[in-house]
């Protein structure tokens, strides 16, 4: 190659590289902005209808707070690319694909919620709750999973790590137990107790929209970490 042509070629390469770096485009493929694309996630706002759940400080009702947080979790999961199915919409069942539904939630409708999760081809099941205890100094978020379910344990631990790191660190760890919705789900299922309504300060935070949004994003990160660490979990077609 002629020396002038070689110098010109080098100049062009330098200009291209400078343009790439100036607009912030990495030379390697950028990570997906939709890390949950192709995932189907069921969110179960605890209680509802004629079942209020726990009643905490200042008359705060669990079913209402669980619904608000669940809606925020649904929003951030959808933004991350997931298809989200809610087991209830306010105090009523969500309408099905054929337009059915809309009935008032009954206190003992756990079987319907699990059936919905098992039939919709979901990858994971998240049941959102608020805790309550007789001792008012108990606080912090905690995730529970069905004893004997290794995948549910992995999901619970992934979310718990993020709750401790980025929401509130009370030293709590993911715990195994025996729960109807987890025991009867054919997919990894966990119960996320976002905090204690019986704790004066935490109960106020749990009704704060900004804190609810923060909790939702923390749960999102735990879910993303779970899927990224479990590449063998198959995508639904």
C-alpha positions as CSV (number, residue, x, y, z in Angstrom):
1,X,0.0,0.0,0.0
2,X,1.2,3.5,-0.8
3,X,2.5,5.3,2.3
4,X,-0.1,8.1,1.8
5,X,-2.9,5.6,1.5
6,X,-1.7,3.7,4.6
7,X,-1.6,6.9,6.6
8,X,-5.1,7.8,5.4
9,X,-6.4,4.4,6.4
10,X,-5.0,4.7,9.9
11,X,-6.6,8.1,10.2
12,X,-10.0,6.8,9.2
13,X,-9.7,4.0,11.8
14,X,-8.8,6.4,14.5
15,X,-11.7,8.7,13.7
16,X,-14.2,5.8,13.8
17,X,-12.9,4.6,17.1
18,X,-13.1,8.2,18.5
19,X,-16.7,8.4,17.3
20,X,-17.6,5.1,18.9
21,X,-16.1,6.1,22.3
22,X,-17.5,9.7,22.1
23,X,-21.1,8.4,21.9
24,X,-20.5,5.7,24.5
25,X,-21.0,2.7,22.3
26,X,-18.9,-0.3,23.6
27,X,-17.1,-2.4,21.1
28,X,-18.6,-5.5,22.8
29,X,-22.3,-6.2,22.7
30,X,-24.2,-4.2,25.2
31,X,-26.2,-6.1,27.9
32,X,-29.9,-6.5,27.3
33,X,-32.0,-3.7,28.7
34,X,-34.8,-6.3,29.1
35,X,-33.1,-9.0,31.3
36,X,-36.5,-10.7,31.9
37,X,-37.6,-10.9,28.3
38,X,-39.5,-14.2,27.7
39,X,-40.1,-14.8,31.4
40,X,-43.6,-15.2,32.8
41,X,-44.0,-14.2,36.5
42,X,-47.1,-14.6,38.7
43,X,-47.5,-12.0,41.4
44,X,-49.8,-12.8,44.2
45,X,-50.8,-9.8,46.4
46,X,-51.5,-11.5,49.7
47,X,-55.1,-11.7,51.2
48,X,-57.8,-9.5,49.7
49,X,-61.6,-9.3,49.6
50,X,-63.1,-10.4,52.9
51,X,-59.6,-11.4,54.1
52,X,-57.8,-8.3,55.3
53,X,-54.7,-10.1,56.5
54,X,-52.8,-8.4,59.4
55,X,-53.9,-5.0,60.8
56,X,-50.9,-3.0,62.0
57,X,-50.1,0.3,63.6
58,X,-52.5,3.1,62.8
59,X,-55.0,0.6,61.4
60,X,-52.9,-0.2,58.3
61,X,-54.4,-3.2,56.6
62,X,-52.1,-5.8,55.0
63,X,-54.2,-6.5,51.9
64,X,-54.1,-2.9,50.8
65,X,-50.3,-2.4,51.3
66,X,-49.6,-5.8,49.6
67,X,-51.7,-4.7,46.6
68,X,-49.8,-1.4,46.3
69,X,-46.4,-3.0,46.5
70,X,-47.5,-5.8,44.1
71,X,-48.6,-3.3,41.5
72,X,-45.2,-1.6,41.7
73,X,-43.4,-5.0,41.5
74,X,-45.5,-5.8,38.4
75,X,-44.5,-2.5,36.8
76,X,-40.8,-2.9,37.2
77,X,-40.9,-6.5,36.1
78,X,-42.8,-5.5,33.0
79,X,-40.2,-2.8,32.3
80,X,-37.6,-5.5,32.5
81,X,-39.4,-7.5,29.8
82,X,-41.4,-10.0,31.8
83,X,-45.0,-10.9,31.2
84,X,-46.7,-10.5,34.6
85,X,-49.9,-12.1,35.8
86,X,-51.6,-10.8,39.0
87,X,-53.7,-13.2,41.0
88,X,-56.0,-10.3,42.1
89,X,-56.8,-6.8,41.0
90,X,-57.7,-4.9,44.1
91,X,-60.4,-6.9,45.9
92,X,-61.5,-8.8,42.8
93,X,-60.2,-11.6,40.7
94,X,-58.6,-10.5,37.4
95,X,-60.5,-11.2,34.3
96,X,-59.3,-14.2,32.3
97,X,-58.4,-14.4,28.7
98,X,-62.0,-15.0,27.8
99,X,-63.3,-12.1,29.8
100,X,-64.4,-14.1,32.8
101,X,-63.4,-13.2,36.3
102,X,-64.0,-10.1,38.3
103,X,-65.5,-12.0,41.2
104,X,-64.9,-10.7,44.8
105,X,-61.9,-12.3,46.4
106,X,-62.8,-14.9,49.1
107,X,-60.8,-15.6,52.2
108,X,-60.1,-19.2,51.1
109,X,-59.1,-18.8,47.5
110,X,-55.6,-20.0,47.7
111,X,-56.3,-23.0,45.4
112,X,-57.5,-20.6,42.7
113,X,-54.3,-18.6,42.9
114,X,-52.1,-21.7,42.7
115,X,-54.1,-23.1,39.8
116,X,-53.7,-19.8,37.9
117,X,-49.9,-20.0,38.4
118,X,-49.7,-23.6,37.3
119,X,-51.8,-23.0,34.2
120,X,-50.4,-19.8,32.8
121,X,-46.9,-21.2,32.0
122,X,-45.2,-19.1,34.6
123,X,-41.5,-19.5,35.5
124,X,-41.9,-18.2,39.2
125,X,-44.5,-17.3,41.7
126,X,-44.1,-14.3,44.1
127,X,-46.6,-13.9,46.9
128,X,-46.3,-10.4,48.5
129,X,-47.2,-10.1,52.2
130,X,-46.5,-7.9,55.2
131,X,-45.5,-9.4,58.5
132,X,-46.9,-8.9,62.0
133,X,-45.7,-9.9,65.5
134,X,-46.7,-9.5,69.1
135,X,-43.4,-7.9,69.9
136,X,-43.4,-4.4,68.3
137,X,-39.6,-4.2,67.9
138,X,-39.4,-6.9,65.2
139,X,-38.6,-5.4,61.8
140,X,-37.2,-6.2,58.4
141,X,-38.0,-8.0,55.2
142,X,-37.8,-11.8,54.9
143,X,-38.4,-14.4,52.2
144,X,-39.9,-17.8,52.8
145,X,-39.8,-20.9,50.6
146,X,-41.2,-24.4,50.7
147,X,-39.1,-26.9,52.6
148,X,-37.4,-29.4,50.2
149,X,-37.7,-27.2,47.1
150,X,-34.2,-26.3,46.0
151,X,-35.2,-23.9,43.2
152,X,-37.5,-22.1,45.5
153,X,-34.7,-21.8,48.0
154,X,-32.4,-20.3,45.3
155,X,-35.1,-17.8,44.4
156,X,-35.7,-16.9,48.0
157,X,-32.0,-16.4,48.8
158,X,-31.5,-14.3,45.7
159,X,-34.2,-11.9,46.7
160,X,-33.2,-11.9,50.4
161,X,-29.7,-10.9,49.6
162,X,-30.9,-7.8,47.8
163,X,-33.5,-7.0,50.5
164,X,-30.7,-7.0,53.1
165,X,-28.3,-5.1,50.9
166,X,-30.5,-2.4,49.4
167,X,-33.7,-2.1,51.4
168,X,-33.2,-2.9,55.1
169,X,-30.6,-5.1,56.7
170,X,-32.2,-6.7,59.8
171,X,-29.9,-9.8,59.6
172,X,-32.8,-12.0,58.5
173,X,-32.2,-14.9,56.2
174,X,-34.5,-16.8,53.8
175,X,-36.3,-19.5,55.7
176,X,-38.0,-22.8,54.7
177,X,-41.5,-23.6,55.9
178,X,-44.7,-25.3,54.8
179,X,-47.0,-22.9,52.9
180,X,-50.1,-23.9,50.8
181,X,-49.2,-21.7,47.8
182,X,-45.6,-22.8,47.8
183,X,-46.3,-26.5,48.4
184,X,-48.8,-26.7,45.6
185,X,-47.0,-24.7,43.0
186,X,-45.3,-26.6,40.3
187,X,-42.8,-23.8,39.8
188,X,-40.4,-22.0,42.1
189,X,-42.5,-20.1,44.6
190,X,-41.7,-17.8,47.5
191,X,-43.5,-15.6,50.0
192,X,-41.9,-12.1,50.3
193,X,-42.8,-10.5,53.7
194,X,-41.7,-6.9,52.9
195,X,-41.7,-5.7,56.5
196,X,-43.6,-5.6,59.8
197,X,-46.8,-3.7,60.1
198,X,-46.5,-4.1,63.9
199,X,-43.3,-2.0,64.0
200,X,-44.2,1.7,64.4
201,X,-41.5,3.2,62.1
202,X,-41.5,0.4,59.5
203,X,-45.3,0.4,59.1
204,X,-45.1,4.1,58.1
205,X,-42.3,3.4,55.6
206,X,-44.3,0.5,54.1
207,X,-47.1,3.0,53.2
208,X,-44.7,5.5,51.6
209,X,-44.9,5.3,47.8
210,X,-41.2,6.0,47.5
211,X,-40.3,3.2,49.8
212,X,-42.7,0.8,48.0
213,X,-41.1,1.6,44.7
214,X,-37.6,1.0,46.3
215,X,-38.8,-2.3,47.6
216,X,-40.2,-3.2,44.2
217,X,-36.9,-2.5,42.5
218,X,-35.0,-4.5,45.1
219,X,-37.2,-7.5,44.5
220,X,-36.7,-7.0,40.7
221,X,-32.9,-7.2,41.2
222,X,-33.3,-10.4,43.2
223,X,-35.4,-12.0,40.5
224,X,-32.9,-10.9,37.8
225,X,-30.0,-12.4,39.8
226,X,-31.9,-15.6,40.2
227,X,-32.5,-16.1,36.5
228,X,-28.9,-15.0,35.6
229,X,-27.6,-17.6,38.0
230,X,-29.9,-20.3,36.7
231,X,-29.3,-20.4,33.0
232,X,-30.8,-23.9,32.9
233,X,-34.2,-22.5,33.6
234,X,-35.9,-22.8,30.2
235,X,-37.6,-20.0,28.3
236,X,-41.2,-20.6,27.4
237,X,-41.7,-20.5,23.6
